[in-house]
Amino acid sequence: MNLDEMEGFGGDIPFENFTDDIIPLLELSDSDSYLMPDVCRTVAVRLRQLFHNWPDDDIDKKNALYLAEGMESAHQQNEPISFI
């Protein structure tokens, strides 16, 4: 999947054409969005898979790790995670 070709990222291809556990995160609108706890766990696992081989000093990897940890915490506390 090329994000530049996807809906919401400048393209017109809908995410429904793909199956990947990261899609719920990519489909979120820019404000007032949330993910339910069960989805947080699934997305966090996939996010960790995606950034696993990135250099440890990569700021995007550090941000992705922070997000994955927050999603795992939301899952453990059975709380949705919101994005504002």
Buried (B, 14 or more C-beta within 10 A) or exposed (E): BEEEEBBEEEEEBEBEEEEEBBBBBBBBEEEEBBBBBEBBBBBBBBBBEBBEEEEEEEEEBEEBBEBBEEBBBBBEEEEBBEEE
